[in-house]
Amino acid sequence: PFLNRFEKYCISHKDFLQVRLESIHPNLSMVVKSALAKVEEFFRFVEEPNFYGARAGETVESLALSILPIPDFIFTKIEHISTTSVQIADAISVEQTNGVGSGVGPTMLLVLLVETLQKYAGFHFMKLSPDELKWDADYILDQLASLQGDFQGLAQALMNRQYSLKEVEGFIKEAINHLHSEEAKTDYKHMHLEGVTKEACLVIMVIAQWQTVYMCKRLLQLLTAEALILSRKKLPYWCVDYYLSRQKHFSLKELIDSSLQTTKDSTEMWTMPKKLVCFTRSSPDIHRLPGVYCSGVAGYTTDDHSKLIKKMIHEDLNEVYLCKLSSVLSERAFKNHLQIFTERIEKKIM
């Protein structure tokens, strides 16, 4: 009764996102909102129940918050773009398969753009390989090249690698500086940007399109396999292709290994997790394993179990702690398992 005298507030991810979008520059906010509207449309189209753990008004909004600059980030006008030679070399090696032109192609544009957004504009994205960015870039430029007007010619010129590295860096710098300017909102979709080149408008359009693709691909990681099968005819072709060719749902071991990998990029902000808790029901073979498995304890496992764990979960048995929920009969028992896993330093995977 005493607590009921206080005022109560319900604050959601949607509220936080609204405040965050109001605090960033108007032009940048407009681009993010444009991408967000398309992602929400995709979320509604596939339908909420088809995503693991998704909630309307929370999931998409939290995804958008995760990529936006932190609240106290201060943007400094870009005078010169300094990119890592490793990123450029990787992009060049990917684009060498295309014999058209000798300048910068779609892949290198997107590699430079993503790195610049992270380094100078404070955005946060998961580490992506040049091969995945190549797929994104080709898809986005194909879409832009299909439009009528200036976008078509500019996108085609980029696909034919008619711009030099210096020119593309200039377009990116101009586009990002404009998005952080204090000018009124402008219609970049129709090239109506006073004092901004059409090439910079194209870069802004690529930013909006790629943010849409990036967030939709993150949502696809939550999509159930059943929903994919039932909805495959109405989903865009790239969604089905991406899910089947790039997802780790079909290999628990690959998912665990990739989650525990240490990044080699010194500029990368993500760090390797010390411990990983994974819940799965993906394979009937897993149900053949003992109710509780902890290597080094006699009687917990057999050679057959060890081979199965190495094959399906992780090579190093000493790093694995296995616990079947069907064998846990109380909350106290579950907490005990968590405590054992936490206290044993060598254990990385539960």
WONOR-V870664 format. One record per pair of residues at least 4 apart in sequence whose C-alpha atoms are under 8 Angstrom apart, sorted by the first residue. I is the first residue (numbers start at 1). J is the second residue. D is the distance in Angstrom with one decimal. If there is no record, write none. Layout:
i;j;d
I;J;D
I;J;D
This chain:
i;j;d
1;5;7.2
2;6;7.9
11;15;6.1
11;16;7.6
12;16;6.6
12;57;7.8
12;58;6.8
13;17;6.0
13;57;7.2
13;58;5.4
13;61;5.7
13;62;5.6
13;65;8.0
14;18;6.2
14;57;5.9
14;58;6.3
14;61;5.6
14;62;7.7
15;19;6.4
16;20;6.1
17;21;6.0
17;61;6.4
17;62;7.7
17;64;7.6
17;65;6.1
18;22;6.3
19;23;6.4
20;24;6.7
20;71;7.1
21;29;5.5
22;26;7.7
22;29;7.4
23;71;7.9
24;28;6.9
24;29;6.2
25;29;6.1
25;179;7.0
25;180;5.4
25;181;6.8
25;182;6.6
26;30;6.1
26;179;7.7
26;180;7.8
26;182;7.3
26;183;7.9
26;184;7.0
26;185;6.1
27;31;6.5
27;178;7.6
27;179;4.9
27;180;6.8
27;181;7.4
27;183;7.7
27;184;7.4
27;185;5.3
27;186;7.0
28;32;6.3
28;179;4.8
28;180;6.3
29;33;6.0
30;34;6.1
30;185;7.4
31;35;6.4
31;204;7.8
31;207;7.8
31;208;5.6
32;36;6.0
32;208;6.7
32;211;7.7
33;37;6.0
34;38;6.8
34;208;6.8
35;39;6.4
35;208;5.4
35;209;6.6
35;211;6.0
35;212;4.8
36;40;6.1
36;60;7.9
36;64;7.3
36;212;6.8
37;41;6.2
38;42;6.2
38;212;6.6
39;43;6.2
39;60;7.3
39;212;6.0
39;215;6.8
39;216;6.0
40;44;6.2
40;60;6.7
41;45;6.0
42;46;6.2
42;216;7.4
43;47;6.0
43;48;6.6
43;60;7.8
44;48;6.6
46;50;6.9
46;231;7.6
46;235;7.8
47;51;7.7
48;54;6.2
48;55;6.6
48;56;6.9
49;54;7.3
50;223;5.9
50;224;5.9
50;227;5.6
51;219;7.7
51;220;8.0
51;222;5.0
51;223;4.4
51;224;6.0
52;222;5.1
52;223;6.3
52;224;6.6
53;222;7.7
54;58;7.6
54;59;5.6
54;222;7.8
55;59;5.5
56;60;7.5
57;61;6.4
58;62;5.9
59;63;6.2
60;64;6.3
60;219;8.0
61;65;6.2
62;66;6.2
63;67;6.9
63;215;6.9
64;68;6.5
64;215;7.5
66;124;6.9
67;123;5.5
67;124;4.5
67;125;5.9
68;122;7.3
68;123;5.1
68;124;6.4
69;73;6.2
69;121;7.1
69;122;4.6
69;123;4.8
69;124;6.9
70;122;7.2
73;122;6.7
75;120;7.1
75;121;6.1
75;122;7.8
75;180;7.5
76;120;7.6
77;177;6.0
78;120;7.3
78;173;6.3
78;177;6.5
79;173;7.6
80;173;7.5
81;116;7.3
81;169;6.6
81;173;7.0
83;87;7.4
83;88;7.5
83;112;7.1
83;115;7.4
83;116;7.7
84;88;6.7
85;89;5.9
86;90;6.1
87;91;6.2
87;111;7.0
87;112;7.8
88;92;6.1
88;108;6.8
88;111;7.6
88;112;7.7
89;93;6.2
90;94;6.3
90;130;6.4
91;95;6.2
91;107;6.2
91;108;5.1
91;111;6.9
91;130;5.8
92;96;6.0
92;108;6.9
93;97;7.8
94;107;7.7
94;130;6.9
94;131;6.8
94;134;7.6
95;105;7.0
95;107;6.8
95;108;7.8
100;160;5.6
100;161;6.7
101;160;5.6
101;161;4.9
101;162;6.1
102;161;6.0
102;162;7.1
103;161;4.6
103;162;5.5
103;163;5.2
103;164;4.8
103;165;6.7
104;108;6.0
104;109;6.7
104;158;7.2
104;161;5.0
104;162;7.0
104;163;5.7
104;164;5.7
104;165;5.7
104;168;7.3
105;109;6.3
105;158;5.7
105;159;5.6
105;160;6.9
105;161;4.7
105;162;8.0
105;163;7.9
106;110;6.3
106;134;7.2
106;137;5.3
106;138;6.4
106;141;7.1
106;158;6.4
106;159;5.9
106;161;7.8
107;111;6.2
107;130;7.2
107;133;6.2
107;134;4.7
107;137;5.5
107;138;7.3
108;112;6.0
109;113;6.0
109;168;7.0
110;114;6.0
110;133;6.7
110;134;7.9
110;137;6.2
111;115;6.2
111;130;7.1
111;133;6.9
112;116;6.0
112;169;7.7
113;117;6.1
113;172;6.6
113;207;7.9
114;118;6.3
115;119;6.0
116;120;5.6
116;121;7.0
117;121;4.8
117;122;6.4
117;123;5.6
117;176;7.8
118;122;5.0
118;123;4.6
118;124;5.9
118;125;7.4
119;123;7.7
121;176;7.8
126;270;7.8
127;268;7.5
128;132;6.4
128;133;6.7
129;133;6.3
130;134;5.9
131;135;6.5
132;136;6.4
133;137;5.9
134;138;6.0
135;139;6.2
136;140;6.2
136;210;7.2
136;213;7.4
137;141;6.0
137;210;8.0
138;142;6.0
139;143;6.3
140;144;6.3
140;206;7.0
140;209;6.7
140;210;7.1
141;145;5.9
141;155;5.8
141;156;7.8
141;159;7.2
141;206;7.9
142;146;6.3
142;155;7.8
143;147;7.0
144;151;6.1
144;152;6.1
144;155;6.2
145;151;6.5
145;152;4.1
145;153;7.0
145;154;7.8
145;155;5.2
145;156;5.9
146;152;6.2
147;151;6.4
147;152;5.5
148;152;5.8
149;153;7.3
150;154;6.3
150;191;7.9
150;198;7.8
151;155;5.9
151;202;6.7
152;156;6.1
153;157;6.1
154;158;6.3
154;199;7.0
154;202;7.4
155;159;6.2
155;202;7.7
156;160;6.2
157;161;6.3
157;162;5.6
157;163;7.6
158;162;5.9
158;163;6.6
163;167;6.1
163;168;6.5
164;168;6.3
165;169;6.2
166;170;6.2
167;171;6.4
168;172;6.2
169;173;6.1
170;174;6.1
171;175;6.1
171;197;8.0
171;199;6.1
171;200;4.8
171;203;6.9
172;176;6.2
172;200;6.5
172;203;6.3
173;177;6.0
174;178;6.1
174;196;7.5
174;200;6.1
175;179;6.3
175;196;7.9
175;200;4.8
175;201;6.8
175;203;6.3
175;204;5.9
176;180;6.5
176;204;7.7
177;181;6.3
178;196;7.9
186;192;6.8
186;193;6.1
187;191;6.7
187;192;5.3
187;193;6.6
188;192;5.7
188;193;6.1
188;201;5.7
188;204;7.3
188;205;7.3
189;201;7.6
189;205;6.9
191;198;6.2
191;201;6.1
193;197;7.7
193;201;7.5
196;200;6.5
196;201;7.2
197;201;6.5
198;202;6.3
199;203;6.4
200;204;6.3
201;205;6.2
202;206;6.2
203;207;6.2
204;208;6.4
205;209;6.1
206;210;5.8
207;211;6.1
208;212;6.4
209;213;6.3
210;214;5.9
211;215;6.1
212;216;6.1
213;217;6.1
214;218;6.4
215;219;6.3
216;220;6.2
217;221;6.8
217;239;7.7
217;242;7.9
218;222;7.5
219;223;6.9
220;239;7.5
220;243;6.8
221;243;7.7
221;247;7.0
223;227;6.8
223;228;7.1
224;228;6.5
225;229;6.4
226;230;6.3
227;231;5.8
228;232;5.4
228;240;7.2
231;235;6.1
232;240;6.5
235;239;6.5
235;240;7.1
236;240;7.1
237;241;6.3
238;242;5.8
239;243;6.1
240;244;6.2
241;245;5.9
242;246;5.5
242;247;7.1
243;247;5.2
248;252;6.8
248;254;6.4
248;255;5.3
249;255;7.4
249;282;7.9
250;282;7.8
251;255;6.4
251;312;7.5
252;256;6.2
252;282;8.0
252;312;6.5
252;313;6.1
253;257;6.1
253;311;7.6
253;312;5.4
253;313;4.5
253;314;5.9
254;258;6.0
255;259;6.1
256;260;6.3
256;276;8.0
256;313;7.3
256;314;7.5
257;261;6.2
257;314;7.5
259;272;7.6
259;273;7.7
260;272;5.8
260;273;6.3
260;276;7.9
261;272;6.3
262;271;6.8
262;272;5.2
263;268;7.2
263;270;7.7
263;271;7.1
263;272;7.4
274;348;6.5
275;347;7.3
275;348;4.4
275;349;6.0
275;350;8.0
276;348;5.9
276;349;4.8
276;350;6.3
277;349;5.9
277;350;4.8
278;349;7.4
278;350;6.2
281;286;7.8
283;287;7.6
284;288;7.4
285;289;7.5
288;305;7.9
289;293;8.0
289;305;6.0
290;300;7.2
290;301;6.8
290;305;7.8
290;324;7.7
291;322;7.5
291;323;5.9
291;324;4.9
291;325;8.0
291;326;7.6
291;327;5.6
292;300;7.1
292;321;7.7
292;322;5.5
292;323;4.6
292;324;6.3
292;327;7.7
293;300;5.6
293;301;6.6
293;320;7.9
293;321;5.8
293;322;4.7
293;323;6.5
294;300;6.7
294;318;7.7
294;320;6.8
294;321;5.1
294;322;6.5
295;300;7.4
295;301;7.8
295;317;6.2
295;318;5.5
295;320;7.3
295;321;7.5
296;318;7.4
301;305;5.9
301;306;6.9
302;306;6.3
303;307;6.2
304;308;6.2
305;309;6.2
306;310;6.2
306;317;7.3
307;311;6.1
308;312;6.0
308;313;7.9
309;313;5.1
309;314;6.2
309;315;7.5
309;317;7.4
310;314;4.9
310;315;4.4
310;316;7.0
310;317;7.0
311;315;7.2
314;320;7.3
316;320;7.2
318;346;6.7
318;347;6.6
319;346;5.6
319;347;4.2
319;348;5.1
319;349;6.1
320;347;5.8
320;348;6.4
320;349;4.9
320;350;6.1
321;341;6.7
321;347;6.5
321;348;7.9
321;349;6.1
321;350;4.7
322;350;5.6
323;327;7.6
323;337;7.6
323;350;7.2
324;328;6.9
328;333;6.1
328;334;6.1
329;333;6.7
329;334;7.9
330;334;6.5
331;335;6.2
332;336;6.2
333;337;6.5
334;338;6.4
335;339;6.1
336;340;6.2
337;341;6.2
338;342;6.0
339;343;6.0
340;344;6.1
341;347;6.2
341;350;7.0
342;347;7.7
